[in-house]
Amino acid sequence: MLNDQDIMDSQQGVSLEDITDRFHLLQHHVDRLPSLTSDTDIVVDMIRKGMSHASNVATDLEELGDSTMLASLEDALKESIDLEYTINQHKAAFMKLRADVGDGLEKFDAYFDQDMQQYNAKSDKDKYYEHEKYTEFKQLVWSVNHPDSPMPALGFDDTKMENGGGDDDDDDVVIAATKKSLKCPLTTTWFENPVTSKSCKHTFSKAAIIGLLERTLSPTVVCPMPGCRQVFDKQSFYDDTLMERLVARAKEAEETNARSEQFHDVV
Ligand SMILES: [Zn+2]
């Protein structure tokens, strides 16, 4: 659906709404069904690169103390997550349409609108807080000024606590505050190319966990973390870009400290 010119346009400051508006079904789109999947994947890839870039800019803004710009950047990230979902759902609706294309184009809108209504009715928690790019953004911003303390749960509103809190609104605490080690439990050194299990969220250096899988004769292995019984294979992991950045920042901080200590020693 998008040609190269469209993609170039979208990289030159076209708004998210402009892109969303392009996702309406026309007959010539149906004629091009076979190329739809690759177009969608290219656009989603662009959006996700933008999300990663937002996290970089966010840490700069936090360092500068520019909370206004940071808040609008976070809003833009949420819009990007909505857009990513919209585009993926557009693709899913196409796939359903292709399965029974005899029922005509009107089914497309039914499939698409129904799902989008459900999505739009969801809370911020369901839409954003478990999206790995959103947690990456929040974690990186938090770590600028709180390098040694764990990030509070996303959606945690301390004004509610002061007012007594205690209602059953599950938006209150959605992701437990956790402080993950920056070192691989298998190599006991800084994570290198960290990968995280989609199911149990345990993180390992890629080479270490791949090595473990390859030394095991069966195609699956039980998670090596004590007490974790999750079984996984090579497909169970995603590249953990958040952990990669946190390690890079920690290494940077360590080098800065080492340099200033050397300086003091000389004095
Ligand atoms: Zn595990």
Residues whose N, C-alpha, C, O or C-beta is under 5 A from the ligand:
A	BS01	ZN	C200 H202 C223 M225 C228 Q230
